[in-house]
Amino acid sequence: MTFHNDHPHLSAIGDFVSGIGSKITTLFDHESPNDNGGEADKHRHDNDQKVSNPLLDDQEECDDCRVEAVRQEYEQIRPSTQFKCGPILRYKDIQVDRRRWTGSALIVTDKDALPPRLVIRDPTKSRMGYSQPKHVETWEGNHFYRYDIQLTLMAHREKRIEYWFETENDQRVAQPQKWNFHVPALDENFNWAFYSCNGFTSDVEDPEKNFHGANPLWDDLLMAHDQKPFHAMVGGGDQIYNDDVLATPEIKEWLDMGEKERIETVFNNEKKYATDKYYFEHYVQHFTTGTYSKALSLIPSVNTWDDHDILDGYGSYPTKYQLCDVMRGIGASAAHFYLLFQQHTNANTTNQAGLQTSNSGKGWNCITHFGKRTMVVLPDTRSERSKEQILSNETYDLLEKEIRAKLLPTTKHLVIVLGTPLVYPAMKLFEEALEKMGDKLSRGSVIGKIFGKCKAFENVLGQFGPELLDDMVDSWACTVHTPEKKRLVELLQVIASQCDVRVTFVGGDVHVGGAGRLFGTKSTDRLSDPYDMVQIISSAIVNGPPPGAVITALHKTAKTYTLNEYTSEQMTEIFHEDVDGKPLEQKKLLNRRNWCEVRERSSEQQLKFTLRVENTDHVGVQKYPIIVDSLRPTPREA
């Protein structure tokens, strides 16, 4: 699909996103792209370069063999007591040819003194390694520091890396507070977790009573990590629910205005400060609370973002709201703190963080290697979004170029992480099903439940009206996005065919668990069909699921239908029994909280995705596995 520059809506959206870019640039213009954060930091960094790095230069002093992971004492794991937030781990990449792991840890402190060095212990080496703090940003006396970490990998031995701070409150202590994470062995399995929708929307009644709060599935994730460590955890969007930015007095005042005044209101310094303050304080609170805060310090994160990381429905509002100055200002503030807390960077240094922006100048896309055999792509499907598009032409060009350039000869699986599922019941068919169901559920409430929308979206629109479906275009399943969906699939079909890789989609957002697939309409062998692409749907790890009537309506539309002349798509029956063992009539989607465990089976060249679905008493889970085989190459004509 070609997007013409003279299309009036796209032109307006382009102006809007450019406005966000200029606002973000203003926020960060004190720091140059190569700035590491002040003279003191630079002096330390220069001194550090004069000595060898034991973590990279020293040889391993042990046998290169498999070892059993050490069990965790989770009650002792908590955020650092000397900082306002952190440590938060981030996974960047593995440079396979150099057998090098790269990542970082982030802390936030309100102390003006330079924070201590990070001490890093690789159990296969006799000397400790150190990482210097690099200043990323300061907001209202709160300083963000990143510690870059590089490690060497062995062929068969997984490593448990221990880390701590050299001093605590300027004192050396005999028993410092410690954390750890695991790095994989290059020739062994890379294990990871996927989650989305990590918070409650305002329409969930009494979360503690009805769902036992936010911890149950995070407790399960750490239990699984304890049994067989994860090397990364992928946040598929909505890692934080920032919808209450609309409840700040300065923004609520704006919402209460009449439509004309609302659109014309300037995002002044008062509103900017209130918005920045909300995002900063909410991130600090969210990232230092509950079991999630433990996971952030034990499993390196790979994140993309979705609407709730900004505010409910952001990017899919009617143009008159999306382009107004206040909405643009809110978007810039959300991007500012998303980059800081979730990507350990700022808008001027995203390249150094492994994030890529196309010639459109918008968005932060991530491509990373999960070992030798799996490459993971996280397109930014929010920064360029409008009612008419999800990704720009320039970003599609970037993705194709970079995917081809970064595929390794050993890559067998290409995983595409999208905020919303690519394969999902079609909205047009769903609307027809709703009409047949009559008044069983109100049209507005059903659509909201399907797409994770809550009262925040309604507050901005003023009210849900008869054009609701036209406004709720976050989903790839919406008719307006069908041509773009075809474009993405066809791009990946060519790559799969030419490079002999299996493409799999992973997405969340919709608050159900499930699976679907694309496949060659005339194919008779899934193993050799490059068009056979599984869709994993996993959400929410925290938020409440939609009611049963929504699942009934979705099943009525979950049919096999044609994407193009040679590709079909369908939902897959994977839920034959509910978590309590009772047989299910509706086997394609399950409305219970869940997250996804992903285990590589390197000897079989498979990925095993397991939806871990919460039990009815919110204690423990039942497991629903989906096996994805690698693509069997077919002989090519000479």
N, C-alpha and C positions, 0 to 999 in steps of 0.2 A: 504493500500500500504506500502510495506517495502522499506526503502532506505538503500542500502548496503553501508557499509563504503568503500568498494573497488571501488566504482564508481568513475572514474577519475575526473569528473566535480564536484561532491559533495565534494570530498576530497580537491580540490582546493578552493572551496567556503568556506569550513570549515577553511582552513588556513587563508583565507582572513578575515573572521569575527573574528577569534581569534586575528588577527593583529589589528583590530579595538579595540577589548577589551583591548589589552595591551597598545594601544595608549591612550585610555580613562583613564585607570588606572594610567598612567603616569601623565595625566592632574590633577588627583585628589589625588595623593599619599601623599599630605601634610595633609590630613584629615582622621582620623580614623573613622570607622563606627559609633562609639558612641560619636564622637566629636560634641559638640553643639556650638563651635565657640569662643574660647578664654577665658582667665581668667576672664575678666570683665563680659562676658556673663554668665560664670559658676557661678560667685559670685551672680549675680542677680537671676539666676535660683534657686540656693540653698536657698537664702532668701525667694524666692517665695513659696518654698515647705513648709516653716514653718507656713504659714498662710492658712486658708481655702480658697477654690475657690468658691465664691458666685454663679458662673454660674452653678456649679455642686452640691454644698452642700446646698444652700438655697432652701426652698420650694417655689413653685409658689404661688403668692399672688393674684390670680384671679380665676374666674370660668373657668372650662375646657369646653369651648363652642366655637363654630365657631364665628369668627369676620371678618368683611369686611376689605380687604386690603386698606391701605392708598395710595392715588394716588401719583405718583412721580413728582418731579420738575426736569426733566432731564437736563434742561439748566444749573442747578447748579452742576451737576455731571461731574467731570473731573478728570484727574490724579492728584495726590498730587503735590502741588507746591514746596514742600521741597525736593523731591527725583527725581532721574533721570527717574524712571519708577515705576509704581504701584500706588495704591494697585491692585494686581491681586488675585482673589479668586480661591481656588481649593476645590472641594468636594472630600472627602476621602471615607467615609462610614457612615452607621448607624448601631450601635450595638443594635439590636432590644431588646434583653433580658435586656439590661441596659437602654433602651430608651435614648441612647446617640448619638448625631450627632458629627462627627469629620471632620475637614477640616483645611484650612490654608489660610493666606494672605502673599503675597510676595512683597517686595520692593527692589529696586536697588538704591544705593546711592554712590556718589563719595566722601562723607565726611568720614573722618577717625574716628570721634567720634561715639560711640554706638548710634544708633537711639533710639527714644523714645519708651516707651511702647505703646501698642495698647489698647485702652479703648473700652470695649464691653458692650453694654446695652441690656439686655434681658428685654422687657417691663413687663414681668410677675414677675420680682424680684425687690426688693427695692435697692439692692446694685449693683454697677458696677463691672464688671470683668476686669481683665487685662491679657495681654499676653506679655511675654518678647520676644525680638528679638533673634533669633538663627542664628548665622552666618553659611551660607551654603558654600560660595565660594567667592573668590576675583579674579577678572581678571583685570589686568592693572589699579589698584586703584579703581575699581568699585566693591562694596561690595554687595553681595546678602544676604538678611535676610528673614527668614521665621518666621511668627507668627502662632503658633499652636492654634487652636480654638476648644474647646469642649463645647457642650451645651446639656441640657436636653430637651426632647420632651414631649409634652402632648398628650393625646389621641385624642382630638377633636379640639384643638386650634392651628392654625398655628401662628408662631411667626415672626414678622418683627424685625430682629436684627440690631441695629444701631452700627456703629463703627467709631472711629476716633483716631488720634494720640494725646498722652498726651501733647506734646508741638509741636510748629511749629517754625522751625529755632531757637530752644533752648528757646523759649518763650512760656509761657502759654497765650492763647488768649481767649477772651470772647466768640467768635463765631468761633470755630474750623471748618475746612473743614470736612464734614461728608459724609459717605456712608452707605449703608444698604444692607441686603439680607434677604431672607425668608427661614425658615426651616419648614418642613411639620408637620402636626399632624399625629401620628402613625396610627390611625384608619381611617384617611381620605385619600384623593387622593394625590398622588405624581405626580407633573406636571413637565415636562422637555421639552427641545428643542434639536433638532439635526441639525447640519450644517456641511458642508464640502466645500472645494475649496474656501477659503477665500482670494482670490487675483486674479489679472489679469496676464495672461501669455503675453509674449511679442508680440504675434501675434494678440492681440485684439487692433483694431485701435481706437484711441481717446476715451478711456473709459468714460471720463467726458461728452463728447458730445453724444455718442451713448448709454450709460447706466446710465448717471447721477452719475457716480463714484461708490464708494464702499458702500455708506450709505443707499440706499433705503430699502433693505431688513433688515438691522440691525435696521433701524428706525421702521420697521414693527414688528420685534421681540420684541423690547422694548415696543411698543404699546400693544402687546399681553401680555407681562409681567406685564404691568400696569393694565390691565383689570383683569387678574388672574395670580398671580405671579408664575414664574418658580422656582423650587427648585434646578435645575441643568441645565447646558447646555453641551451637548456632542459634542466634536469636533471629527469628524470621520476621520480626516487626512487632510493635506494641510491647517492647520490653518494659515500658513504663506507660501508665495511663495519665496523660497530662490534661485531660478534658477540663479539670477544675480551674485551669487558667481563665476560663470564662466566668468563674465565680469571684475573681478578685474584684474589689469594689470599683476600680478604675475601668475595667473591661465590662463589668455588669452595667455600669452607668451607660456605656456605649450601646450595649444590647437593648437597653430600655428606651433608646431614642427612636424616633420615627424613622422610616426607611430612608428618606432623602437625607436627613441629618446624619444618620449612621454611615451612609456611603461617603459623605463629604467630610467626615471628621478626620482630623490629622492625628497621626500616631506621635503625640508629643513626648517630651522627656519624662513627664509624670507617668504616662502609660508605659513607656519603655522600661523605666525602672521597676514598676510594679510587675511587669511581665517577666523581666530578667530575674527578679527576686523570687517569683513563684517557681520558675523552672529550676533555678539553682537549689532552692531549699527543698523542693520536691525530689529532685535527683538525690540529694544528700540523704534525705529521710528514706527513700525507697532502696537505695544501694547500701544502707547500713542496718536494715531491718530484716529479721527473720532468717529462715534457712537460705533464702536467695543470696543474702550477703555472704554467707559461707561459701556458696558455690562460686561466686564472683572471684574469690581469693584462691580457689582450689582448681578451677577448670578454666583455661584461657578461652575467651569469648571471640566469636566472629559474628558481627552484627550487620544487619541492614535495618531500615526503619520503615514504619507504616504510619497511618494517620494518627493513631492515639499517642505516638511519640511526639506529635505536634498538638493536635486536638482532633476530636471526633469528626471524621469525614473530610479532613483538610485535603484540598486539591480537587474535590468533586462538587464544590458548591456552585450555585449559579454565578455566572461571570461577574455580575454586579457586586456580589459579596466578596468573591475571591480576589478581585482586583482592587478593592478599596484599601486605603492607606493603613488602617488599623489591622486588617487581616494580613497584609504584607509584613507589617512590623512584628506581629505575633509569629509568623513563619520564620522570619530572620532570627528572632530570639530563640526559638526552638532549635533551629539549625546550629546556632552558636553552641548550645549546651549539649546537643546530640554529639557533635564532633568532639567536644571535650571529654564528656563522661563515657561515651560508648566507643569512640575511635581514638582517643588519646592524642588528639591533634587539634589544630585550628584551621581556618579556611585558607591560610597561606602555606600550610605545610602538609597538605593531604597527600601529595605525591610520596613524601617520605614515609607516610603511614601505609603505603600500598594501595591507596584509593585512586581511582582514575576518573577523570572528567572528560567528556567528549568536547568537540569543537563548539557545541552549543553553549558551553560555559556553565552548565547546570548539572548538579547531581554528583554523587560519589559512589562509583561502582567498584566492587571488590572481586578479584579473581585470585584464588589461593589453592595450594596443593595440599591435600590430606594424604601425604605420603607419595609413594611412587605411582599408585594405581588409580587414585581418585582426584579429580579436579573439581572444585566447587566455585560456582559463579553466583554472585549476589548483585544483580542489577538494582540500581536505585530507581524503584518504580513510584516514588513519591515526589521527588523534586521537580520533575518535568510534567507532572500529571495535570490534566484538565478534564473537562467533560468530554473532550474530543480525542485525547491521546493519553497514553501511559508513558511511552518512551519516545524520544525524538529520533528523526532520521539519523542525526549525527551519533547518537548513542548506539543505535543498531549497528552502524558502521564500525564504531569503536569495539563493541562486543565481538563482532565477527572477527575483526583483525586480531584482537588480543587473545581470544580463545584459541585461534589457530596457532598463534605464536607461542603460547604457553603450554599447549598440549605436549606431553612427553611421549617418547616412543613406548614407554611402559604404561601410559594412561589407558585404563579400561572403562572407567565410569566418569561421566560428565554430569554433575548434579547442579541443577538450576534452582536456586532458592528465590521464590516469588512471594511477595507479601500476601497475595490472594491466590487461591488455586486456579490453575489454567484449565484443568478438566473439572467441571462442576455442572450440575443441572442448569440448562439454559433458562435465562430469565424470562424470555418470551413464553416458553412453555409453562414456566412456573406461574406466571400471571394468569394464564388460562386455567391452570389447576386451582388457583385461589378463587377464581370466579365460580367454578363448579362447587367449591366447598361452601360458598355462601357466607353467612355471618359467623362461622365457627370461630374465626379470629379476625380482628380488624386488619384491614389491608396494611395500614401503617405499622402496626406493632409487629406483624409478620415480617415485613421487609426489614425492619430494624433488627429483629432477632437474627435474620439470616446473615446480615452483613456486619454484625457487631456494632451497630449504631445505637446511640443512647440519646438521652435528653439534650446533650450538648448540641447535637446536630439540629434538633428541633428548635433550640433556643436561637440559633443563628438564622435559620430560615424563617423564624417567626411562628410558623405552624406547618404541619404536614398538610399539603394540599393535593389536589387531584394529579399534579405533575410530579408526585413523589418519585415514581420510577425513573423519570428523566433526571432527577437530581441524585439518585442513588446509583452512580455509575462507577463505583470503585471496582467492580468485579469484571474479570476477563469474560465472564459469561454473559455480560450485558451486550445487547445487539450492537450498540455503537462501537464496541471494541472488537467485534468479530474480524474485520479485515486486518487489524493489527495483530490479533492472536494468530491468524494464518501466517502473517509475515514472520513472527517469531518462530513458530513451529517449522515452517519451511526452511528458514535459515539453519535451524538445528538439524533438520533432516539431511541437508546437504553435508554438514559437518560430520554427522554420524556415519553417513554412507562413505564419505571420502577418507575419514580418519579411523574407521572401525572402532568407534566408542559407543557405549550405551548411554543414552540420555535419560535422566530421571528428573522429574519435577518434585519439589517439596514446597509446601505452602501451608499457611494457617488461616487466621483471621475469622473464619466462619463459625467457630465454637462447636465444631463436631469433629469426630475422627472418621476417616474413610480412605478410600483409594479408588483410582480410576486409571484409564489407560488410553493412549492414542495407538493406532496400529494401522498397518497397511491393509486396505480393504480387501485386497486379493491375496494377502499373505496366508500361507499354510504352515509356516514354521516361525514361531516367535523368536527362537534363538538367533536366527539369521536375518530377521526383519529389522532393518535400521530405523523403521518408522514406529516400532514398538517402544513406547515410552510410558513408563509408569508414573502416575501422579500420587504422591503421598500427601494426605491432608491430616494435619495434627494441630488441634487447638481446642480448648484453651487449657493452659497449665494452671491458671488461676480463675479466670472469669467463669461465670455461670453459663450453662448450655441453654439452647432454645427449647421451647416446649415440644411435646410429642407431635402436636398437630403440624408444626413446621416440618418435622422429619417425614410425616405422612405426605405432605404436599411435595416435598423435594423428591420423594420416591416416585411419585406419580409422573414426574418429568424426567427421571433418570433413565432415559432411553438411549439406545444406540443411534447416533445420527452422524451425518457426513460433515467433515470439516472442509475438505476439498475433494477433487475428483479421484484421489487415490488414498485418502486418509479418513478413517472413522474414529469415533471416540465413544467411550461408555464408562459408566461407573462400575465398580467391581464388587461382588458379594464377598465380603470377608468376615462379617459378623453373623455367624450362624447361631451363636448363643450369646445372651447378655452376660454381664459380669457375675450374676447370681446363678448361672447355669441354665436359665430358662431359655427355650428356643425363641428365636426372633423371626417374625414374618418379614420385617424390613431389614435387609442384610447389608445394605450399601453404606449407610451413614449411621453413626451412633452418637446420640446427644449426651455424652458424659465427658467430664474433664479428662485430659490425656496429654501425654508428651511422647516423643518418639526416640527410641534407642536405636542407634545404627552401628552395627558390628560388621566389619569387613571380614570376609572369608577368602583370604588371599589364595589359598590352595585351590579353591573352586572358582576363583575370580568372580565372586558374588558379593553383593551387599545385602545384608539382612536388616530390614527395617522392622522394628517391633513397636506397634502402638501399645503403650502401657496405659490402660484405661482404669480410672479410679473405681474402686468398689463402692457400693451403695452407702456403706457406713463411713466412707472417707478414710478408711484404713487399708492400705495395700492396694494392689492392682491386679487385673487380669491382662494377659498378653495376647496380642493378635499379630502374628508375624506375616510379613510380605517379603518374599525373596526376589531379588532382581539379579538376573544372570547377565554376564557380560555378553557383548555382541559377538556371535560367531562369524568371522570373516568369510565372505563368499569369494570364490575364484573370480578374478577379473580377466577380461579379454585382453590379449596381448596387443 
